[in-house]
Amino acid sequence: MKCKEKHPCKKSMYKILRVMAMLSPLFAFAQNNRNITGILTDAATGETLIGVSVVQKGTTNGTMTDVDGKYSISVPENSTLVFTYLGFNTVEIKATSSTIDLKMQEQTRALDEVIVIGYGTQRKADLTTAVASVNAEEWENRPIMSAQQALQGKASGVQVVQPSGKPGVGIQVRVRGATSLNAGNDPIYVVDGIITNDITNISPGDIESMQILKDASSAAIYGSRAANGVVLITTKKGTKGKAQVDISMYAGFSNITKNIETLNTKEYYDLMEEIGLSVDRTNHNYTNWAKEMYGTGYQQNYQASVSGSTDKTNYYVSGNYQKEEGVISPAEYDRYSFRSNISSEVTSWLKINTNMSFARNTRMDATDNTNSGRGGIIMSIIKTPPSMPIWDADNPGQYATNPYQSSWENPYAQANTYDKNREYRFMGNLELDFTILEGLHFKPRFSVDFTSHTWDKFIDPVKTGYGRQANGRGEHADDDYLTWQSENILTYNKKFNESHNFGFVGGATLQRYRHNNAYMSVEDFVKGTTYENMTLNMANKINNATTSKDGNSLISYLARVQYDYESRYLLTANFRADGSSKLYHKWAYFPSVSAGWRFSSEKFFEPLTNVVDDAKLRIGWGRTGNQGGIGNYDSYDKYEVNKQETSGEGPAVTPGKLGNRDLKWEKTTQYNAGFDFSFFNSRLIAEIDAYY
């Protein structure tokens, strides 16, 4: 609260604040206490501030400023005082003097925040498109285990759904719903400039902010992959000052809160007889499959980081460990991840930025949501007869089979399958920032995203019916994925006559993707083989063995022009041309245009500015594309290679599936209109959008 002149309300407020202060246990005991006094004022207006909290750091010893902005507090020598006030930046000062007067700075208004947009940044107040921004402060106290969970409930028009409760399973994100029936509906993620479809390797603790480009006019700069929205992720950097060490830990557990009620043995027999099946009522066994299978899941997450900045170098280094155990054994997931972000100003005209991350994760799967095995473990818990025991009394070491259908395994047998995924992933980029002229920058960037994935599956040759049919089954697959991207971006920003702001972005990008796969399926194992000692050469029969390679390339040209007059009239235009090796009609063009009018800056709005300090109208149109779900070679004629009985002449090559000569880009066009409002000095912000 600010007061410009004496007023009776000041005395009343002063009394209230004094009573509140007296009710707090404000006692500090030290041998060499120093009495500190001072006056706190608003740095912008010079007005005194009433009710500022002044506390000795790490204690409850504190006070508040009075009606004249004055305070007095007794603290030990060399203590630190913390000054906090709603709407102002928190300040910490060493108590080295008996008098500390302070001019407090108002917090930066939300509209003055600079946010990341495609291939650049922009002041939030000057946006002409639908962009949602989520900062780390909004989720840092939430127990989240994945980066996508940070978006849950934080951005309008963004749906975050977890399709399965299994540990490590990817989360489904939809930006303004689904846009395609045949291609993919997942947004693309841009992590510090690296374009990817998967961010499971990123620790939420490493993320500084996320921006969601929701409409086509904002996402068109990413062209052929932006129809489902774009999520821009910026990871943390160091802050100027001494090195800062941050450690965070989280642990939790999960249980099934409500089970689906199933029949007991008698009720099940009654149902079987009702539908005409004979039952053995002498078997009084009752197995509560839900109670047997569901346990307690556990989650734990540990994060440590070191960050800092000097005049020339900024650094952030972190390590993270995460582990989840599912409510159904053996489902579990664990991940180690490391990150290093370093930027250095080499000369006045050259800055180097590097971002590198490495992650190793393993996931033990438990079958669910499948078309076989009656839908997996969960459905098996519901449908397995309660009269069945877990183990077969007549065949030690074997799980009991369903008396009505021997191929239907009981839940324990389904959970016994060894199904493990192991993945190593490296992401990194190197960017050079050349300052050619004032406001003119050339930024070449090279990035790499490499993943090595291994999958092993083993079905026991004794315990399960499916395993006994083949005397054990095993599968193994190795996949390597490599994506590299080269970008050359030119940016220019200039302000003319203190009123006209002009910005330009232009450049070219090249991306190549390569995938190598090796797979083998075997059966009939050596007696005594278990998942702990299993290798595929212990099997007698090879069912299938294949290797494959595939890849694609994408070349793009992009441009953006931005203009505003006194931040009142705003215009943005984007254009991107993409050429893809996937398609027969390789090239497509993705334009967009948007405009904004800050009508709160007009004279007719002046009477309302005491309440509404900012109001803006936005309109936009854009076209985006989608090539997800399209095979790398669907536009080409294919040939089949068939083995021959005779050797020495090679296999037979015969025509296969014909290529699709009509294969072209899937395009989405969208119109967007919206209002942005800011009330009471940005304490309340509203955004209203309509799109088609």
Disulfide bonds with the S-S distance in Angstrom:
none
